[in-house]
Amino acid sequence: MSGNSGYTIPNSNPYSNSANGPDDPRPEIYAIGLRNPWKFSFDKTTSDLWIADVGQNAYEEINMVSASGAPGHNYGWRCYEASHEFNTSANCPPGGFNATVAPIAEYPHEGSGCSGSVTGGYVYRGTNYPSFNGKYVFADYCKQNIGLLTNNGSSWTLDFQTANITHGWTTLGEDASGELYIAGGSNIYKITDANLNTTAIINTDFDVLLNPSTKRVSVQLPSLTTNILIYNIQGRQVKTYYPTEKTFQFSVETYQKGLYFVEVNLNYGSRISKKLIIY
């Protein structure tokens, strides 16, 4: 950075006087105690910051930072996982858990293996479903369901609902009107009713049929495909196709034997690749 960038660190930051050496805390740090936020968003109406924090062993948690919070707020990790002790052997606040900012909601892992991994969402501010207004909509990758947090005045109530489609949900999105979308697998879905059911709006997956092949290959294409590029194993582009149908076939009889990559480009900038073997 050069010149007068206007970049400053507020004196109220907890580590604003840090020497900023390799082992020192960064002076930009405003709050501590979050483990692995996935993800955070701002409420369009209140500007509150919502943080879904993935747990280590047994609990998932959701935190809300009202307005800007306060410099030096400690959200508990790694002394506490949600509201439960995790490792209090060192560097924990003297006041214990009561000296941290408690999550407004938490839920336990269930079963073995992938048993809980929260995926942060948004406070609903759309107009299609008035009963959702002000509720925080999120999901869980492992449980494959969608959750709602409802403000009851002095506390929040957490409910899970299993929609008509289940996935390992990885992210949620919000459009300019405040309506919500959710992504799982290779698809993007729109939440379409008060039961949290979803409708696929973008399918980004495709299939390469008759693969391996010696003569012809058939590709089942997603919507919004612009072109298909074929690359050889050295990364050189050897062919470009502009399909007009969702099922597109092309001949590979003139291709040399070996491994190729089929890249499908979509009109909003995404691209997907799969292997193709010619023998």
Secondary structure, 3 states (H helix, E strand, C coil): CCCCCCCCCCCCCCCCCCCCCCCCCCCCCCCECCCCEEEEEECCCCCCEEEEECCCCCEEEEEEECCCCCCCCECCCCCEECCEECCCCCCCCCCHHHHCCCCCEEEECCCCCCCCCEEEEEECCCCCCHHHCCCEEEEECCCCEEEEEEECCCCEEEEEECCCCCCCEEEEEECCCCCEEEEECCEEEEECCCCCCEEEEEECCCEEECCCECCEEEEECCCCEEEEEEEECCCCEEEEECCCCCEEEEECCCCCCEEEEEEEEECCCCEEEEEEEEC
